[in-house]
């Protein structure tokens, strides 16, 4: 078994999270503002790759920086590229290559989905829906998106790893 992808989503003080991603020595730490629904966008974008969508893009607002994710289907694999742009107000129309590449990796869609499901489930277990909303403030925990991604992952991927399907009470 090769080097494993790891993703952590840590809620910070009012309206901020830190998203840590690593695979071997390649690591990135992203600061995410509640101005975007970062965790929901991340889970939904991975879910969109189970259909006919070949590329998914979304961004985290890092006030004022834009952190743009580009996910590209490559057969059974997904190429993840994360770019930084200095100012969200001017970057939405800029090509990806105009940004600074922060992190890139390719892994199976199954591994990517599984790791993101685990990260989101950890947040839900730690904070619950009410605690998440208290810290994130502008967006509720994306329970339905999490459940949709889990359903797609279990239906389409041949993943032999354990899957936490519990949703703590509000």
N, C-alpha and C positions, 0 to 999 in steps of 0.2 A: 504494500500500500504506500503511495507517495505522500508527499507533504499535504496536509489537510488545510483546507480553507477554514478560516475562523472569522466570525462576525459578532461584534458586541454592540448593543444599543443601550447606552446609559443615560437615563434622564438626569439632568442637572437641576439647577435652580430654575425658577419661573421661565418657561418657554425656551429652554435650551437642552440639547442632547449632544452627546459625543458618540459618533459612530466610528468604531475601530474595525479595520479589515486587515487581515494578514493571510499570507500563504508563504510559509517559509520566511526568508529574510525580507520579502517585499511587504511593507506595512504602510498604512496610512491612517491618520487620525483626523476625522472631519468634525467640525463644529456646525451644528444644525440648529437653525432658528425655527420657532413655531410659526413663522410667517408662511411656511410651506408645510404640508402634511407629510413630512419626510418618510416616516415608517410606512404609512399607508401607500404612498407613491412607490416606494421600494418593493413592497409585497405585490402590489397590483401590476407593476411593470414585469416582474418575473412571471406572474400569472398570465400576462398577455402573450408570452412566448410559447404557451401551450397551444395557441391557435395558429392562424396563418401569419401572424405578425412576425416578421423577420428581424426587426429592429425596434427597440423600445428606448425612449429618451425621457428623462425627467431631471429635475434639479432640486437641490437643497439650497435654500437661502441661508447664507452665512453672514449676512448684513455687514458690508455691502457686497461681499463676494458671492458669485454663483459657483456652486459645485455641480457640474453637469455629469450625469451618468449616461453612458451609451452601452446598451446591451445588444449584442448581435448573435442571432442563432447561427451556428456553424455545424449543421447536422445535429448530433447528439450533444454537442458542446455549446457553451455560451462564452463569447468574448466580452469581458467587462472592462470598460475603459472609463476612468474618472478624470475629468478635467476641471481646472480652476480658471475662472475668469475674474478679473479684478473688480468689475462693477456690474451687478445684475441689471441695472437700468439700460446698459448699452449692449449687453452680451447675448440676449435671446436670439438674435438673427445672425450672430457670428458662426462660422463653421467650427466644428469641433476642433480642428487642427489649429485654430487661432488661440485656443486655450493652452494652459500649461498642463501636461499629462502628469497627474499625481500618482496614479496606480493603474496597472493593467494586469489582467490574468485571464486565462482560459481554463474552464473546468466543465464538467458535465452539468447539464441542466438539473439533473437529479441531485447532484451534490450541492449546487448553488441553492436550489429550492429548499432542500433539507436544512442546510445551515441557517438560512434566513427564517425558516419556520421555527427552528430552535431558539434563535435570538429573540424573535417576537414573543414566543411563548414564555421565555424567561422574564421579559418585561411585564407581561400580563400576570405571571405568578408573583413577581416581586411587588407590583403596585396595585393590581386589580384595575378594573375599569375606572372606578372613582378616583383612585390615587393617580392614575395616568392623566386623567382630565385635569386634576388639581395642579399637576406639575406642567403639563403641556399646554393647558388653558384654552387654546383655540380649536382643538380638534379632539374628538373622543378616540379611544383606542379602536383600531380598525378590526373589530371582531369578525365581521362578515367577510372582509378581504382575506383575513388570516384563514378562516374556514374554507373559503373558495380555493385558495392556494393549496391548502392541505388536501382537499378533495382532488384537485387536478394532479398533484404530485403522486398521491396514492393510486390514482386511476391509470396514469400514463407512464410513470417511472417504475422501474423494478428495484425499489429501495428496500433492502432487508434490515435497515436500522429501525430502532424503536421510534415511535411517534407519539408525542404527548398530545392528547386530544381534549384535555380538560380546559374548561373555561371557568375561572373562579367566579363566584357570585359578585354582583356589584356591591 
